[in-house]
Amino acid sequence: MPELRQNIITREWVIIARERAERPDQFVQKERPFTPLPRYKPGCPFCLGNEQLTSKEVYRRSGDGGWKVRVVMNKFPALLPEGDRVRRVDGIYRSMTAVGSHEVIIEHPRHDLSPALYTVDEMTEVLATYRSRYAELRKDHRVEAIIIFKNHGEGAGTSLQHPHSQIAAMPIVPTQIRTRLEESIRFFDEMGECVFCRTLKQELVERVRIVYEGEHFVAFLPYAALSPFHLWIFPRRHSSSFDEIYEWELPDLARTMIAVLGKLYHGLKNPDYNYSIRSVPAQDGHRDYSHWYVTIIPRITRTAGFEFGSGMYINTTVPEESAEFLREVKIP
């Protein structure tokens, strides 16, 4: 029969629809018409040699013959760096100036790559860029929250095929982040430990939802995964802000992400997905009760009326079975 599971970190309930559950291999994407992408595309603003087509560059990591990673201002930003953070109150209505930053991370000079196919060095360069920009944007007193995210594939919201991700620095803490922070504080007050550390400890004991283990990072499906193949990557070491990651930990996070994305790429035939890095609010320092982590959500099902009407999700896979499927995927 169906089972309701609660995510202890978010306090959200999820329905694991066992009677409607599909086997993990039923989520393998249908073969798409394959048209090889070129290494270089003349009109692509992110390709090596087309730098004049992008907005202002704010950061780069240089390499032999050019750059390895570039960061530019988004041409169509959701937030702008100019101006003051001004709140307005008009009766019951609240508004604020949309100050902050919205940057694009161009992950690789080549047009035809996917993160699942990066080398460890290439992914490390991307992660080092994330850390550098995160630390820099955190210095802005107007910024309350920083979100690093990637949209891979049309179904995940991307509009350009060239590998890229984004970073948004906002003047408020979004409700979802604040709610999860409050829950982690409540757990720490009641139990005396970080709920993320406690969750990782339990997953390492049970081992049924773990997909990949690195020296410093562990990838697993949450007990109450919101959707099929929903994944988390946790640092083994407690750290609350993403920019607390050490230089020598970056290659292991790169290996972990390549392994997980590679299993999705080869096991599910390159599904669309989103990933994001969740962290404490930008103006917070180290916190004993909170933990940064990476979340990856393949876009292989659709959100429907039940989810919109209830705020709950129905997962038609069993997380333990999905984890087993991914563990067994061999990466060429």
N, C-alpha and C positions, 0 to 999 in steps of 0.2 A: 504494500500500500504506500501512498505518498508519505513523505516525511518532512516535517518542518525542522530546519536547523537555524540556529542563531549564530551569527558572527560575533564573537566576544569582543572584537576590537571596535566594530562599527555599531553593534547592538541591533543590526538589521536582521530580520527574519527572511529566510529563503525557502521556497518549496522545492524539494528534490522530488520530482515527479517520477517515481520509480516505475509506475505502471505505464507511463508514457515515454519512459526513458529509451533513448536510442543508444546503440552501441557506439563507442568512440569513433570507430572506422567509418560510420555512416556520415560523419562530418567532414570527411575528406572532400575537398572542393572539386567540382567538376573541372575537367581539363579545359582550360581557356585557349582560344586561338592564340598560338604563340608567334609573336613577331619579335625577333631579337632586337634589343635596343642598341643604338650605336654608343660607342665610348664617348663620342662628342656629338652634340646636336647644335647646329649653327644658331638657332634662335633661342636656345635655352639660356636664361640669365644666370644659371648656377654653374654652367660648364666652364672649365679652365679656358681662359682666353676671352671670355665674355663678361669680364668683371665690370665693364662700363654700363652694362644693362641693369645692374642692381642698384638699390638705394645705398646710402652711406655705409661704408664698412666701419665697424667698431672694434673688430678683433680678428686676428688671424694666427694660425700656427703654420710656420713656413717649413718647407722641405726642399729637397733637391729639385730644381727646375720649376719652382713655383710654391704654391701653398698646399697644405694638407687639409686644413679646415678653415673656413671663413665664417664670420658672423656679420650680418648686415641688418639694417633696420628694415622691418616689414613695410612693403610698399602700401599695404592696406591695413594699417595698425588699428587694433582695438583700443590701445592706450597711447598717449603721447607724452614725451618727456618734458615738454614746456608747460610752465604754469605752476600754480600752488594747489595744494589739496584743500578744497573748499567744500564744506558741507552746507546744504541748504535744507531748510525746513519750511514747508508751506502747509499748515494744518496737519493732516494725517500723512502728507506726502514727504518723502525724503529723497534727496538726490545729492550727487557729488561730482566734482570735476573728474574726468577720466584721465588722470595723470598717472604716469608710470613708464613702462617701456614694453615694446613688443618686438622681439628680435627673431631673425631666422638663422639657424645654424646650418650652413651648407657643409654636409658631413664628409664629402669626398669630391675630388676633381672629376671623377668619372661619372658619366650619366647612367651607365648600365648596371650599377651594382645595387644590391640589397644588403641591409645590415646583417642578415643571416649568412652572407657570403664574405663579410669583412675578415681580414686577418685580426689577430689579437692586437697587434700594434695599431692598426687602423681604428678599431673600436676604442682602444685606450686614448687615442688622440681626441676622439669625439667626447668621451667622458671627461677628459681633462679640460676640454673647452667648456663643457657644462659647469664643471666646478669653478673654473675661473670666472665665468660670467655670473654665476650665482653669487659668488663672494663679492664681486664688484657691485652688482645691483643691490645687494643687501646694505651697502653703505648709504643709500639714499633714504633719508629719514621719512620720506613720503610713502615708501613702499612697505606694505604690511604682509604681503604674501607673494611668493615666487613659484610659478608652475613651469616645469620643464616637461614638454610633451612631444610625441611624434604621432602623426597620422600616416599609416602605411596602406595605400590602396584607396581606390575611389570610394568603396563602401565605408571607409574610416574617415573620409573627409578631405583627402588630399587632392590637390588640383594640379600639381607638377610631379612628374615621375622622377626627376633627379632626386637622389637621397638627401633629405633635409629634415630638420626638426625645428621646434620653436621654444622660446622662453618668454613668458609674460610676467611682468612685475606689476602688481596691483596695489591700489591705495587702501584696500579693505581686506579683511580675512573672510573668504567665502563661508557661507553657513555650514556647508558640509565639513570643511576643515575645522571650523570652530567646534562643531558638535562632536567630532571624533576626538578632538583635543580634550574636551570636557569629559568624555567617557574614559579616556586614558588617565586623566587626573583622578576620577572617581575610583577606578580600579587600583591605582597606586595608593590612594588613601585607605582603601579597604584591605588590600592584600600586601601592601608594602613592596611591590615589585612592578616592573614595567610590563604591561600587558603584551607588548610585542615580544619581549624576551621570553615571557612565559609561554606564549604561543609557539615560538620557534623551538623551545625546549621540548614541548609536548609533541610537536611534529617529528623531531629527531628521535623521540622514544618510539612513537608509533610507526613511522617510516612508510606508511601506506600512501601518502599524498606527495611525497618528495619526488621531484623530477630530476634534479641535478644538485650535486654538492661540490662546492669549491672550497678552497682553504679558508676564505674569509666570508663567503656568501653561500646562501642556500636558496634554491628555487623550489617552490611547492604550490599545489593547489590549495586554497583555503578550504577548511571543513565545510563552510557554508558558501561555496563559490557562487557568485551571482549568475554566471552564465557558463556555457561549455568552454572548458580549457582556460578559464580565468586563472591567472597566475600571479604569484607574489615572489619577489626576490628580497630577502632580508639580509642585512649584515649580521654576522655572528657577534661582532663587537657592538655593544650598546653605543649608539651615537644618535643624537636627535636632529641634527641639521646636516643636510647633504654636503655642505662644504667642510664638514669635519672629517670627511674621508681622507685617508693618508695617500700620498703619492704611490707608495708601494702596494696599496690595495687596489688601485685602478686596474692593473692588468687582470687580476682575478675576477673583478666585476665584469670586465670585458669578456673573459672566457665564459663566464656564467651566462651573460646575455647572448653571446653567439651560440652557445649550446642550446639554450631555450628557444631562441628565434629560429635556429637551425632545425630543431625538432618540429616546430610548427611548419616551417618552410617545406621540409621533406616529408613529414608525416601527414600534413593536411593539405599539401600542394599549394603552398604560398598563400594562405588566407590574408584578407585585409585585417589589420589590427590597429589598436591604439596602445601606446604605453606612456606612462607618466611617472615622474619622481615626486613622491609625497614627502613633505618635510614640515618642521615646525614653522610657525609664522616668522617672517623675516627679522622682526625686531626682538625675537626671543634668543636668549643664549642657550647654553647646554641645559637640557631638562632631563631629569632622571626618569620621568614618567612617559616620555615619548621617543619615537624611533623613526628615522627616515627609512623609506623602502621604495622599491620599484613595483608598479602594478602593470600587468599586460592583459589586455582584453581582446581576444580575437573576435572579429565581427562576422560570426557565422550563423547567428540567429537574429531575429527582429524583435524589438520591444513592441508589445501590443497593448490592447486596452486594459488588460488586468494590471500590468505594470504601471501604466499611467494612472489608473483609477485607485490603486491600493498603495503604490509606492513600494510594493514587494515584487520580487522576481521569481519566475518559475524556471528552474534549471532542469532541462530534460536529459541531463547526463548525471551519472554518479561520480563525484570527484575522485574517489579512489580508483575507479575503472579508467577514467581519463588520465590520471597520473601514471597508471601502469602502461597504458597505450604509449604515452610519450616517452617513458623510460626505455621502452623497447625499440623506439625509432632509432635507426642507425644513420648517422650522418656520413655521407661519402667522403 
